[in-house]
Amino acid sequence: MDAIEVVALRKRFGAITAVDGIDFRVPAGAIVGLLGANGAGKTTTLALLLGLITADSGVVRVLGHDMAHDRFAALERMNFSSPYVALPYRLTVSENLRVYGHLYSVRRLEARIRELAETFELAPLLDRPAGQLSAGQKARVALAKALVNRPALLLLDEPTASLDPDTADRLRAWLLRYRAETGAAILLASHNMTEVERLCDDVLMMRAGRLVDRGSPAALISRYGLADLEAVFLDIARGRPGMAA
Amino acid sequence: MSRSARRIWGLIYRHLALYRRSWPRLLDLAYGPVLQMTIWGFTARYVLSGSGGALAGTAATFLGGVLLWEVALHSQMGFSMSFLEEVWSRNLGHIFVSPLRPREMLAAFLVLSALRVAIGVVPAVALAWLLYAFDLFLLGPALLALFANLLVMGWWVALGVVAMVLRHGAGAGALSWTVLFGLTPFAAVFYPVAVLPAALRPVARALPAAHVFEGMRAVLQGAAMPWAELAWAGGLNLAWLAAAVALFVFEFRTARTRGALLVIGE
């Protein structure tokens, strides 16, 4: 079963078409990158997948559940992390994890919090308010929150934005380990092409609300005859003649 | 504990943890009611001293009015502020993509609202008894019905405020502080509905609070509880609550369609 299946998905905001009839699937256990310039429609697509926005038309099926009619069954088995959505600043790290553990009805919650603290090296931070953490520490806490329910599908919006290379590298290693251990699927919106090349099995390229190309990072680089994925990204974002239709 | 109860508890726990770490928030809960009670307590004492005890009933209705109106105010603030805390902390995105159903979110806010009423109003009730020898429990078992009606009135006003925040963004949160204050002149807290100009009386009679305070005044002045007033209050509350729930559901759906849940903090 696919983790995500999107068919003819469309969303307009007034005169602006944010998502223009896209189709894609994310197989279980795959890591798929969602790439595009600012305003390409990535955030709207993620919001549609999470049920934060209702589609004008089309189908979004997540973990076998139709998000238009059965979104809570899917939401129990997925999770989300973005540096642009904060965790309550005044609550400590352990309180934050406890809150989300309860919201996701996590069994043996205290043991799960200890496990996450060990994995993400959060033990010394558990009693610190989230607002007093560095950017790197916050990113680790956000990822711990996103994994609190052992999701079968993880949606990540620029998970390593503003992180130093060391923290970003460790975070990527944790994601790969999580996928290897659980077989979870990950959909990743990112502007970091090195990250996408390292993590993603497949890449979806968006421009002006449409999916304009897709394939593995290596296949895309080869098809465009360019040096790396960043060059492919620039080609597509700027709509150069070599761009696939 | 069922999964639904776990999710409701999760949101309640989030706010209890917040209050535990923020003494200004805790202080704020009791500050308003205690301040109001102090002001109206001295006012009542002054009225009594000038009348040689003839206006004892009137003074008692002032104090009863202050205490019971604080129930509605705190009920409304407890509910709408809990929602606004999520907006201000930019946490709504996480809440709305969690399995927490909107009805469970509202249930958590109802519990938090009731807790806020208890923490805010109990010190004022104690103060009224200690400083001014006013015993709110003189109202007898009917007190429970008066109290419940004002609690529910606070809830539907708060639901309306939350619906406006969903439509207009965080700026509409200012309504939290003003809507119920704006209704005070029509709520007949300190004077009977009959005092209002005839054109305004229908407005007052459409509010459950006006019937609650008419009932309270009757009991404090020695009459039997006018149960018809309480029945009106209960019926009006049900009607307003149903309308507020319908408005909330409509605005929540509209916000999902417009993509407003992504930018509600702005």
Contacts between the chains, C-beta under 8 A, distances in Angstrom:
chain1	res1	chain2	res2	distance
A	11	B	259	8.0
A	13	B	258	7.2
A	13	B	259	6.1
A	43	B	262	7.3
A	44	B	259	7.1
A	47	B	259	6.7
A	47	B	261	7.9
A	47	B	262	5.8
A	50	B	97	4.4
A	51	B	97	7.0
A	51	B	256	7.8
A	52	B	93	7.3
A	52	B	96	5.9
A	52	B	97	6.2
A	52	B	256	6.9
A	52	B	259	7.7
A	52	B	261	5.0
A	52	B	262	6.2
A	53	B	256	6.0
A	53	B	257	7.5
A	53	B	259	4.9
A	53	B	261	7.4
A	53	B	262	7.3
A	54	B	253	7.7
A	54	B	256	4.8
A	54	B	257	5.2
A	72	B	99	5.2
A	72	B	101	6.2
A	75	B	97	6.4
A	75	B	98	6.5
A	75	B	99	4.6
A	76	B	99	4.4
A	80	B	93	7.9
A	80	B	94	7.5
A	80	B	97	5.0
A	82	B	93	7.3
A	85	B	90	6.3
A	85	B	91	7.4
A	85	B	93	3.8
A	85	B	94	5.7
A	86	B	89	6.2
A	86	B	90	4.2
A	86	B	91	6.2
A	87	B	91	6.6
A	87	B	94	7.0
A	88	B	14	6.5
A	88	B	18	6.7
A	88	B	89	4.8
A	88	B	91	5.4
A	89	B	89	6.2
A	90	B	17	8.0
A	90	B	18	5.6
A	90	B	21	5.1
A	90	B	22	6.2
A	90	B	89	7.9
A	91	B	14	6.8
A	91	B	17	5.1
A	91	B	18	6.5
A	91	B	21	7.2
A	92	B	17	7.8
A	95	B	13	7.8
A	95	B	14	7.7
A	95	B	17	4.5
A	98	B	10	7.9
A	98	B	13	6.6
A	99	B	10	5.3
A	99	B	11	7.5
A	99	B	13	6.0
A	99	B	14	4.4
A	99	B	17	7.4
A	100	B	10	7.3
A	100	B	94	7.3
A	100	B	98	7.0
A	101	B	10	7.5
A	102	B	6	5.2
A	102	B	7	6.5
A	102	B	9	5.7
A	102	B	10	2.8
A	102	B	13	6.2
A	103	B	6	8.0
A	103	B	7	5.3
A	103	B	10	4.3
A	103	B	11	7.1
A	103	B	95	7.7
A	103	B	98	4.3
A	103	B	99	6.6
A	103	B	100	5.3
A	104	B	98	6.5
A	104	B	99	6.3
A	105	B	3	4.3
A	105	B	6	4.8
A	105	B	7	6.6
A	105	B	99	7.3
A	129	B	21	7.2
A	145	B	94	7.6
